[in-house]
Amino acid sequence: MAEEFKVPFALSDKERYEVLLPQIKILLSKDDLLLSNLSNFTAALKQTFEKISWVGFYLFDGEKLYLGPFQGKVACTKIVLGKGVCGTSALNKETIIVGNINNFPGHIACDDGSNSEIVVPILKGTELIGVLDLDSYQFNAFDETDRKNLEDLCKFLAQEIFVNR
């Protein structure tokens, strides 16, 4: 079944999120496989924002983060907690925005074209489920608008999509 999904590019980022959020809630269903939901989620974000060069999930298995569904170039398959932006976000259970990845000590470069990044932890209560990682070829591509809305999206995922974790 083809899914209907449209977000006009003429909108500001804030307006795009306002259009995106309700569509995500319709597009994803706890009755679908987690893999399908996360795959459509990453595709929807990549389709909505041209500033995104890579978007995907790293899922926590209790020890490390492992690559999940993503859109973009080939990526690192596992990340140790505390390493790179993803591992640091996961360890501290907080969102990290990096305007210039060259200034982040220990950055893990999967795509040498990436210049900025935002990583949002996905938490069920205090339990780490994984992280949502977005990269951009632009410097300073992500801001507080992205933080707020991506955190809201990750809360939705934790409450409605990661139901059996």
C-alpha atoms as a printed R data frame, in Angstrom:
    type eleno elety resid chain resno      x      y      z
1   ATOM     1    CA   MET     A     1  0.000  0.000  0.000
2   ATOM     2    CA   ALA     A     2  1.386  3.423 -0.946
3   ATOM     3    CA   GLU     A     3  1.345  5.962  1.850
4   ATOM     4    CA   GLU     A     4  0.327  9.575  1.269
5   ATOM     5    CA   PHE     A     5  2.928 11.957  2.655
6   ATOM     6    CA   LYS     A     6  3.455 15.592  1.664
7   ATOM     7    CA   VAL     A     7  5.258 18.524  3.246
8   ATOM     8    CA   PRO     A     8  5.729 21.641  1.082
9   ATOM     9    CA   PHE     A     9  9.321 22.894  0.801
10  ATOM    10    CA   ALA     A    10  8.216 26.542  0.785
11  ATOM    11    CA   LEU     A    11  7.616 26.397  4.541
12  ATOM    12    CA   SER     A    12 10.002 27.360  7.347
13  ATOM    13    CA   ASP     A    13 11.449 24.521  9.409
14  ATOM    14    CA   LYS     A    14  8.996 25.299 12.225
15  ATOM    15    CA   GLU     A    15  6.061 25.114  9.783
16  ATOM    16    CA   ARG     A    16  7.402 21.897  8.255
17  ATOM    17    CA   TYR     A    17  7.454 20.261 11.680
18  ATOM    18    CA   GLU     A    18  3.878 21.468 12.276
19  ATOM    19    CA   VAL     A    19  2.818 19.671  9.078
20  ATOM    20    CA   LEU     A    20  5.083 16.656  9.675
21  ATOM    21    CA   LEU     A    21  4.049 15.715 13.225
22  ATOM    22    CA   PRO     A    22  0.397 14.850 12.543
23  ATOM    23    CA   GLN     A    23  1.367 12.965  9.380
24  ATOM    24    CA   ILE     A    24  3.928 10.884 11.294
25  ATOM    25    CA   LYS     A    25  1.236  9.960 13.818
26  ATOM    26    CA   ILE     A    26 -0.955  8.709 10.949
27  ATOM    27    CA   LEU     A    27  1.875  7.048  9.013
28  ATOM    28    CA   LEU     A    28  3.196  4.977 11.930
29  ATOM    29    CA   SER     A    29  1.220  2.334 13.780
30  ATOM    30    CA   LYS     A    30  2.058  0.180 16.790
31  ATOM    31    CA   ASP     A    31  0.362 -2.633 14.854
32  ATOM    32    CA   ASP     A    32  3.114 -2.526 12.199
33  ATOM    33    CA   LEU     A    33  6.565 -4.034 12.570
34  ATOM    34    CA   LEU     A    34  9.072 -1.797 14.362
35  ATOM    35    CA   LEU     A    35 11.423 -2.070 11.381
36  ATOM    36    CA   SER     A    36  8.726 -0.760  9.031
37  ATOM    37    CA   ASN     A    37  7.814  2.119 11.332
38  ATOM    38    CA   LEU     A    38 11.410  3.245 11.840
39  ATOM    39    CA   SER     A    39 12.119  2.951  8.123
40  ATOM    40    CA   ASN     A    40  9.157  5.165  7.218
41  ATOM    41    CA   PHE     A    41 10.070  7.588  9.991
42  ATOM    42    CA   THR     A    42 13.577  8.138  8.604
43  ATOM    43    CA   ALA     A    43 12.242  8.454  5.058
44  ATOM    44    CA   ALA     A    44  9.676 11.044  6.183
45  ATOM    45    CA   LEU     A    45 12.332 13.188  7.863
46  ATOM    46    CA   LYS     A    46 14.717 12.951  4.890
47  ATOM    47    CA   GLN     A    47 11.874 13.784  2.517
48  ATOM    48    CA   THR     A    48 10.788 16.784  4.624
49  ATOM    49    CA   PHE     A    49 14.142 18.531  5.128
50  ATOM    50    CA   GLU     A    50 16.629 18.976  2.310
51  ATOM    51    CA   LYS     A    51 19.252 20.012  4.885
52  ATOM    52    CA   ILE     A    52 19.431 16.393  6.119
53  ATOM    53    CA   SER     A    53 22.188 14.343  4.497
54  ATOM    54    CA   TRP     A    54 21.744 11.330  6.798
55  ATOM    55    CA   VAL     A    55 19.055 10.318  9.269
56  ATOM    56    CA   GLY     A    56 18.777  7.105 11.189
57  ATOM    57    CA   PHE     A    57 18.543  5.177 14.392
58  ATOM    58    CA   TYR     A    58 21.115  3.571 16.595
59  ATOM    59    CA   LEU     A    59 19.347  1.109 18.898
60  ATOM    60    CA   PHE     A    60 20.665  0.167 22.338
61  ATOM    61    CA   ASP     A    61 21.087 -3.529 23.153
62  ATOM    62    CA   GLY     A    62 22.121 -3.001 26.780
63  ATOM    63    CA   GLU     A    63 25.801 -2.554 25.923
64  ATOM    64    CA   LYS     A    64 26.281 -0.728 22.616
65  ATOM    65    CA   LEU     A    65 24.348  1.197 20.011
66  ATOM    66    CA   TYR     A    66 23.683 -0.736 16.812
67  ATOM    67    CA   LEU     A    67 22.705  0.708 13.449
68  ATOM    68    CA   GLY     A    68 18.986  0.602 12.730
69  ATOM    69    CA   PRO     A    69 16.906  1.870  9.810
70  ATOM    70    CA   PHE     A    70 18.385  4.924  8.099
71  ATOM    71    CA   GLN     A    71 18.413  7.079  4.965
72  ATOM    72    CA   GLY     A    72 21.753  8.188  3.529
73  ATOM    73    CA   LYS     A    73 25.232  6.837  2.939
74  ATOM    74    CA   VAL     A    74 26.586  3.637  4.481
75  ATOM    75    CA   ALA     A    75 27.111  4.118  8.222
76  ATOM    76    CA   CYS     A    76 28.994  2.788 11.238
77  ATOM    77    CA   THR     A    77 27.317 -0.357 12.530
78  ATOM    78    CA   LYS     A    78 28.057 -0.080 16.248
79  ATOM    79    CA   ILE     A    79 28.949  2.690 18.652
80  ATOM    80    CA   VAL     A    80 30.233  2.390 22.201
81  ATOM    81    CA   LEU     A    81 28.455  4.506 24.820
82  ATOM    82    CA   GLY     A    82 30.378  7.724 25.402
83  ATOM    83    CA   LYS     A    83 32.027  7.660 21.958
84  ATOM    84    CA   GLY     A    84 31.197 10.235 19.280
85  ATOM    85    CA   VAL     A    85 28.064 12.371 19.318
86  ATOM    86    CA   CYS     A    86 25.688  9.382 19.334
87  ATOM    87    CA   GLY     A    87 27.482  7.555 22.124
88  ATOM    88    CA   THR     A    88 27.744 10.730 24.210
89  ATOM    89    CA   SER     A    89 24.059 11.547 23.741
90  ATOM    90    CA   ALA     A    90 23.136  7.987 24.706
91  ATOM    91    CA   LEU     A    91 25.388  7.947 27.767
92  ATOM    92    CA   ASN     A    92 24.147 11.313 29.052
93  ATOM    93    CA   LYS     A    93 20.551 10.737 27.888
94  ATOM    94    CA   GLU     A    94 20.395 14.241 26.446
95  ATOM    95    CA   THR     A    95 20.099 15.860 23.041
96  ATOM    96    CA   ILE     A    96 23.310 17.175 21.529
97  ATOM    97    CA   ILE     A    97 23.476 19.754 18.735
98  ATOM    98    CA   VAL     A    98 26.864 20.146 17.057
99  ATOM    99    CA   GLY     A    99 27.144 23.122 14.684
100 ATOM   100    CA   ASN     A   100 30.578 22.069 13.408
101 ATOM   101    CA   ILE     A   101 31.473 18.417 13.922
102 ATOM   102    CA   ASN     A   102 35.171 19.256 13.505
103 ATOM   103    CA   ASN     A   103 34.945 20.908 16.942
104 ATOM   104    CA   PHE     A   104 33.488 17.821 18.673
105 ATOM   105    CA   PRO     A   105 36.263 15.774 20.308
106 ATOM   106    CA   GLY     A   106 36.078 12.128 19.262
107 ATOM   107    CA   HIS     A   107 33.534 12.666 16.478
108 ATOM   108    CA   ILE     A   108 32.997  9.453 14.510
109 ATOM   109    CA   ALA     A   109 33.055 10.363 10.823
110 ATOM   110    CA   CYS     A   110 31.020  7.893  8.783
111 ATOM   111    CA   ASP     A   111 30.526 10.473  5.985
112 ATOM   112    CA   ASP     A   112 33.399 12.917  5.599
113 ATOM   113    CA   GLY     A   113 30.999 15.416  4.001
114 ATOM   114    CA   SER     A   114 28.997 15.881  7.218
115 ATOM   115    CA   ASN     A   115 29.487 19.212  8.940
116 ATOM   116    CA   SER     A   116 26.772 19.376 11.601
117 ATOM   117    CA   GLU     A   117 24.711 16.912 13.602
118 ATOM   118    CA   ILE     A   118 21.911 16.540 16.103
119 ATOM   119    CA   VAL     A   119 21.393 13.417 18.188
120 ATOM   120    CA   VAL     A   120 18.275 12.842 20.284
121 ATOM   121    CA   PRO     A   121 18.040 10.011 22.812
122 ATOM   122    CA   ILE     A   122 14.938  7.839 22.764
123 ATOM   123    CA   LEU     A   123 13.915  7.078 26.336
124 ATOM   124    CA   LYS     A   124 11.138  4.991 27.824
125 ATOM   125    CA   GLY     A   125 11.033  6.461 31.291
126 ATOM   126    CA   THR     A   126 14.718  6.459 32.175
127 ATOM   127    CA   GLU     A   127 15.519  3.399 30.025
128 ATOM   128    CA   LEU     A   128 17.603  4.101 26.917
129 ATOM   129    CA   ILE     A   129 16.064  2.609 23.774
130 ATOM   130    CA   GLY     A   130 18.446  4.236 21.300
131 ATOM   131    CA   VAL     A   131 19.157  7.520 19.569
132 ATOM   132    CA   LEU     A   132 17.906  9.374 16.529
133 ATOM   133    CA   ASP     A   133 20.850 10.796 14.577
134 ATOM   134    CA   LEU     A   134 20.648 13.493 11.883
135 ATOM   135    CA   ASP     A   135 23.604 14.840  9.891
136 ATOM   136    CA   SER     A   136 23.912 17.709  7.440
137 ATOM   137    CA   TYR     A   137 26.480 18.869  4.911
138 ATOM   138    CA   GLN     A   138 25.681 22.415  6.091
139 ATOM   139    CA   PHE     A   139 27.328 23.955  9.123
140 ATOM   140    CA   ASN     A   140 24.910 24.892 11.954
141 ATOM   141    CA   ALA     A   141 22.004 23.163 10.206
142 ATOM   142    CA   PHE     A   142 20.172 22.243 13.422
143 ATOM   143    CA   ASP     A   143 18.794 24.525 16.121
144 ATOM   144    CA   GLU     A   144 16.342 24.707 19.013
145 ATOM   145    CA   THR     A   145 13.380 24.276 16.639
146 ATOM   146    CA   ASP     A   146 14.850 20.943 15.559
147 ATOM   147    CA   ARG     A   147 15.645 19.986 19.166
148 ATOM   148    CA   LYS     A   148 12.116 20.616 20.436
149 ATOM   149    CA   ASN     A   149 10.351 18.907 17.564
150 ATOM   150    CA   LEU     A   150 12.702 15.935 17.286
151 ATOM   151    CA   GLU     A   151 12.449 15.390 21.044
152 ATOM   152    CA   ASP     A   152  8.644 15.443 20.695
153 ATOM   153    CA   LEU     A   153  8.856 12.924 17.855
154 ATOM   154    CA   CYS     A   154 11.141 10.665 19.906
155 ATOM   155    CA   LYS     A   155  8.708 10.823 22.846
156 ATOM   156    CA   PHE     A   156  5.942  9.741 20.475
157 ATOM   157    CA   LEU     A   157  8.105  6.844 19.248
158 ATOM   158    CA   ALA     A   158  8.906  5.743 22.802
159 ATOM   159    CA   GLN     A   159  5.289  5.883 23.953
160 ATOM   160    CA   GLU     A   160  3.452  4.648 20.863
161 ATOM   161    CA   ILE     A   161  5.830  2.677 18.636
162 ATOM   162    CA   PHE     A   162  8.362  1.032 20.995
163 ATOM   163    CA   VAL     A   163  5.454 -0.495 22.921
164 ATOM   164    CA   ASN     A   164  6.941 -3.962 23.462
165 ATOM   165    CA   ARG     A   165 10.368 -2.895 24.723
